[in-house]
């Protein structure tokens, strides 16, 4: 089954594999593992990050870790990192701002900073632009 994971730690994951996260993640219970879904999720669905990674894991491996909720239009799993890493490495499915120019993104970061969104500007400058450059996903100039 194709699975997706949205993150701001894509380079680390691609180099070193997944690590377990821990939190309640919009549920009433403490969960530990790697959140995967059967389609790319966004912030409206509780997934945060600028990069979506994908990998193939047999459905039989995922089912015991499924987080079942009524009326949810997608499937979601919280799988131990050790299990996920046995089926990797993941590849890049998509990245926010993929195909944009470096200059455009740096101007966008400056606008975020001027508007008081300093952390957003920092993520663009220090994480997203270097990631896109490293993986050849910026617009050619």
N, C-alpha and C positions, 0 to 999 in steps of 0.2 A: 504494500500500500504506500502510495506517495504521501509523505508527511512534510509539514512546514513548521518553521520556528522563526519568529520575529525577534531581532536582537540588536543591540548596539555593540555587542562583543564579537562580531562576526570573524574578524581576523584572529582573535584568540581561539575561537572555536575551530576555525579552519586549520590552525596550526597545532593546537593541543587537545582538541576534542571538547565535548560538552562537559560541564560541571553541574552538579545538582544545585538548584535554587531552592529556597525555603520561604514559605509565606502562605497566606490564606488565599490570595489570588481570586478575589471576588467570590469566595465560598465561605462557609461557616466553619471550615476545618483547616488545620495546619497541613500543608502538603509539602513534599520534598521530592524533587526530581526535575526533569526537563519537560517543559510544556510543548506538546506537538498537536497539530490539528490536521484535518484532512483537506483543508484549503487555507490559503494565506489569510490571516486575521489582521485587523487593524485596531487602533486605539479604542474605537467604539465597542469592541469586543474584548477589551482588556489586554490586548497585546501591544507592547511598546518596543520601539526600536526602528532603526532606519533601514535595516537589511532583513530580507526574508531568505532563509536557507531552506533547502529541501533535501530529503533523503528517502530512500526506500526501506521500509521495515515490514516484514510479514505481518498481516493482520492478526494472525494467531499470537504473535508476540505482544501486540498492542492491546488487545481486548482486555486482559486482566487489569490494565491501568487506565481504562476509559473512565472519564468523568461524565456520567450520564445525567442530563438535565432535560426535562420535558420541553418541547417546543423549540429546542435549539437547532438551528438549520445547518449545523456542522458537527463533526465529531471532534472531541478533544481528549487528550491523554496526558497524564503526568507519569513519565517513565524514568526509572533510575538512569542516571548518566552512563553508568557502566553498561547497561543494556543497549542504550542508544548508540554508544561508541562502537559496539560490536557490529553495527550495520552501517557505519560511516566509511569515509568521511562525507559530510554533506557538501553540496555545491550551492552556488549562489543562484537563487531563483529570480530575485529582483532586489533593487536597491533604490530607495528614495533618491530622487534627483539624478538618477542614472541618465546619461546622455546630455546632461547640462555642462556648460563650460565651468572651468575653475573660477574664472573671473565673476561669472554670474553668482556662483555660490558664495564667494567672498563678499560680494556686494550685499547678498541676502543676509549674511551673518552680520555685516555692519548695520543693516536696517533693524535686525532683531536687537542688537546691542543698544542702538539709539532709542528703541521703543521700550527698553528696560528688560528685555528677555535675554539676559546675559547668559543663562545656562544654555538656552537654545543656540545662541551664537557660538558658544564654546564647543558644543557638540558638532556643529557644522564645521568649524575651523579645525578642531583637534581630532575629530573622529571620522566624520563623513568624507570630507575632501581627501584626506590621506588614503582612506579606504578605497574610494573611487579611483584615485590616481594609481594606487598599487595594483588594482585589478583591471586597469584599462577601461574603465566604465565612464570616463568623462568624454565630453564632445571633443573631437580633434580640432585643434586651432589652426 
